[in-house]
Amino acid sequence: MANVVRAALVQAAWTGDSESMVAKHEEHAREAARRGAKIIGFQEVFNAPYFCQVQDSEHYRWAEPVPDGPTVRRMRDLARETGMVVVVPVFEVEQSGFYYNTAAVIDADGSYLGKYRKHHIPQVKGFWEKYYFKPGNLGWPVFDTAVGKVGVYICYDRHFPEGWRQLGLNGAQLVYNPSATHRGLSAHLWQLEQPAAAIANEYFVAAINRVGQEEYGDNDFYGTSYFVDPRGQFVGEAASDKGEELLVRDLDFDLIEQVRQQWAFYRDRRPDAYEGLVQP
């Protein structure tokens, strides 16, 4: 019997306030569960606007503890209600002055499995993230969930192949990549990098982007979220580039082992020859 996981993702437009944004994602999750999904992931800092278009201390108000903050607690209730694994990207405050771009991973029974903190923090026009976030310091965790081994890599991280590889070495079968990226900067990379990472590391990737424009800048988030398989092929069509959308797709995890046997990239790695890659 095929090892098929029905997975979902949400690309959403900002509603104007956190309460309605969270409520909207809860409804998407309930619909995904009605359609048989067993895992769902949301976009980068899903319960807030993409405030990094500006540098303003007022936006520290979006931060909350993980896992003990209100949003992650609410998502744990949602996971228990729907029986789904939930990937929850939020703005985390660990203690005064320690802020991270984080994703919590919640199992299908509502248990908190852990979190990933974004490693690579951009500081360019429209993406002033170093103003808010410290670089991640929790490594590259892969979470043993009810559907399989799940990792997270957040937005700007996707430009760096090292983390993708470490997630593969740590056993990931599916990596969620919640993002906030706009048309003028790297749209031509959107359908190149994640499929390339899926090929190189022989696992599934869920690429999630925001959609629409928000009040803090000119970024035009272009959606087109998608799932891609270990051969770099899209699983179904990508989402719209203009509107909010819930994607639900069947991922055949048996394909991972088939591809790894066929292409054997892990067999043919040469870590003994790669020392120069990690020299400053």
C-alpha positions in Angstrom: 0.0 0.0 0.0 1.4 3.4 -1.0 2.5 5.7 1.8 0.5 8.7 0.7 0.3 11.8 2.9 -2.4 14.4 2.1 -0.8 17.7 2.8 -2.1 21.3 2.7 -0.7 24.8 2.7 -2.3 28.3 2.9 -1.3 31.4 1.0 -3.2 34.3 2.5 -3.8 38.1 2.2 -3.4 40.2 5.3 -6.8 41.0 6.9 -5.7 44.1 8.9 -5.6 42.6 12.3 -4.2 39.5 14.0 -7.4 38.1 15.4 -9.2 37.9 12.0 -6.0 36.6 10.4 -5.7 33.7 12.9 -9.4 33.0 12.6 -9.2 32.8 8.8 -6.3 30.3 9.0 -8.3 28.2 11.4 -11.1 28.0 8.9 -8.7 27.1 6.1 -7.3 24.3 8.4 -10.8 23.0 9.1 -11.6 22.9 5.4 -8.3 21.1 4.7 -9.2 18.6 7.4 -12.6 18.1 5.8 -10.8 17.3 2.5 -8.7 14.7 4.3 -5.4 16.6 4.9 -3.2 15.3 7.7 -0.7 18.2 7.8 -0.9 22.0 7.0 1.5 24.8 7.0 1.1 28.6 7.0 3.1 31.5 5.5 5.9 33.4 7.2 4.8 35.3 10.4 1.3 34.2 9.4 -0.6 36.1 12.1 0.9 39.5 11.3 1.6 41.7 8.3 5.0 41.5 6.8 6.2 44.5 8.9 9.8 44.1 7.8 9.1 46.4 4.9 9.8 49.1 7.5 12.1 49.6 10.5 9.9 50.7 13.3 9.9 49.6 17.0 6.1 49.6 17.1 6.3 46.2 15.3 7.9 44.4 18.2 4.3 44.2 19.4 3.7 41.3 17.1 6.2 39.1 19.0 5.1 36.4 21.5 6.7 33.4 23.3 7.0 30.0 21.6 5.4 27.7 22.6 3.6 29.5 25.5 2.3 32.5 23.6 -1.4 32.8 22.6 -1.1 31.9 18.9 0.8 28.7 19.4 -1.5 27.7 22.2 -4.5 28.3 19.9 -2.8 26.3 17.1 -2.3 23.4 19.5 -6.1 23.4 20.1 -6.6 23.5 16.3 -4.3 20.6 15.8 -6.2 18.6 18.4 -9.6 19.6 16.9 -8.6 18.7 13.3 -6.2 15.8 13.9 -3.6 17.5 11.7 0.1 18.4 12.1 0.4 22.2 12.0 3.4 24.3 11.0 3.0 27.7 12.6 5.4 30.6 11.6 5.4 33.5 14.1 7.5 36.3 15.4 9.1 34.9 18.6 10.3 36.7 21.7 12.5 34.5 23.9 13.4 37.2 26.4 13.9 40.9 26.4 16.0 41.8 23.4 16.0 38.3 21.9 13.7 38.0 18.9 13.5 35.4 16.2 11.7 34.5 13.0 10.4 31.1 14.1 8.1 28.3 13.1 6.5 26.0 15.7 5.7 22.4 14.7 2.6 20.9 16.4 1.7 17.2 16.1 -1.7 15.9 15.2 -2.6 15.4 18.9 -1.8 19.0 19.8 1.6 18.3 21.3 4.3 20.8 20.8 7.2 19.1 19.0 9.7 22.0 18.8 10.6 25.0 16.7 12.9 26.1 13.9 14.5 29.6 13.9 15.4 31.2 10.6 19.1 31.2 10.1 19.7 33.6 7.3 18.4 37.1 8.0 18.2 39.6 5.1 18.7 43.4 5.3 17.8 44.9 2.0 15.1 47.3 0.8 11.7 46.0 1.7 13.1 43.2 3.8 14.7 44.9 6.9 14.8 41.8 9.0 18.0 42.3 10.9 16.3 45.2 12.6 13.9 42.7 14.2 15.4 39.2 14.3 18.5 37.5 15.6 19.9 34.6 13.5 18.5 31.2 14.4 20.5 29.1 16.8 18.6 25.8 17.1 20.2 24.0 14.1 18.2 22.1 11.5 15.6 20.1 13.5 13.5 17.5 11.8 10.4 16.6 13.7 9.0 13.1 13.9 5.3 13.8 13.3 2.2 11.7 12.8 2.7 11.9 9.0 6.4 11.5 8.9 9.6 13.5 9.3 9.0 17.2 8.7 11.5 20.1 8.6 11.1 23.8 8.1 13.3 26.4 6.2 12.0 30.0 6.2 11.9 32.4 3.3 15.4 33.9 2.7 16.9 30.6 3.9 15.9 29.0 0.6 18.8 30.8 -1.2 21.3 28.8 0.9 21.8 25.2 -0.1 23.5 24.1 3.1 20.4 24.1 5.3 18.4 22.2 2.7 21.1 19.5 2.7 21.3 19.4 6.5 17.6 18.8 6.7 18.0 15.9 4.3 20.8 14.5 6.3 18.6 14.8 9.4 16.0 12.6 7.7 13.4 15.1 6.3 10.7 13.7 4.1 8.8 17.0 3.7 10.2 20.5 4.2 7.8 23.5 4.6 9.3 26.7 3.3 7.0 29.6 4.5 7.9 32.8 2.8 7.1 36.5 2.0 8.6 37.4 -1.4 7.5 40.0 -3.9 7.5 40.3 -7.7 10.3 42.8 -8.2 13.0 41.1 -6.3 13.3 37.3 -7.0 10.2 36.1 -8.7 12.2 34.4 -11.4 13.8 32.3 -8.7 10.6 31.1 -7.0 10.0 28.2 -9.3 13.7 27.3 -9.6 15.2 27.1 -6.1 12.7 24.9 -4.2 12.4 22.3 -7.0 16.2 22.3 -7.2 16.4 21.8 -3.5 13.9 19.0 -3.7 15.9 17.3 -6.4 19.3 17.7 -4.7 18.0 16.4 -1.4 15.4 14.0 -2.6 12.4 15.0 -0.5 9.1 16.9 -0.9 9.0 20.7 -0.5 6.0 22.9 0.3 6.7 26.4 -0.9 4.4 29.0 0.6 4.2 32.7 -0.3 2.0 35.6 0.8 -0.3 37.2 -1.7 -1.3 40.9 -2.3 0.0 44.2 -1.0 0.0 45.4 2.6 0.0 48.8 4.3 3.7 48.9 5.3 5.3 49.1 1.9 5.1 48.5 -1.8 6.0 44.8 -1.9 3.6 42.9 -4.1 3.5 39.4 -2.8 2.7 37.1 -5.7 1.5 33.8 -4.1 2.0 30.9 -6.6 2.5 28.5 -3.6 3.1 24.9 -4.5 4.2 21.4 -3.6 7.1 19.8 -5.4 8.2 16.2 -5.3 11.7 14.6 -5.0 12.1 14.7 -8.8 11.5 18.4 -8.9 8.0 18.0 -10.4 5.1 20.1 -9.2 2.4 18.1 -7.4 -0.7 19.5 -9.1 -0.8 23.2 -10.2 0.6 26.1 -8.3 -1.7 28.5 -6.5 -2.9 31.8 -8.0 -0.5 34.8 -8.2 -3.2 37.2 -7.1 -5.7 35.6 -4.7 -5.8 33.7 -1.4 -5.8 29.9 -1.8 -5.8 26.7 0.1 -3.8 23.9 -1.6 -4.4 20.2 -0.7 -2.2 17.6 -2.4 -1.4 13.9 -2.1 2.3 13.3 -1.6 3.5 9.7 -2.2 6.4 9.3 0.4 7.3 6.0 -1.3 8.7 8.1 -4.1 11.5 9.4 -1.8 13.1 6.0 -1.5 12.6 5.2 -5.1 14.4 8.4 -6.1 17.2 7.9 -3.6 17.8 4.4 -5.0 17.7 5.7 -8.6 19.8 8.8 -8.3 21.9 7.9 -5.2 23.0 11.4 -4.4 23.4 10.6 -0.8 25.7 7.6 -1.6 27.9 9.8 -3.8 28.3 12.8 -1.5 31.9 13.6 -0.6 31.9 15.3 2.8 35.6 14.5 3.1 36.2 17.0 0.3 33.9 19.8 1.4 36.0 21.3 4.3 36.5 24.6 2.4 32.7 25.2 2.3 32.6 26.1 5.9 35.7 28.2 6.2 34.9 31.9 6.9 
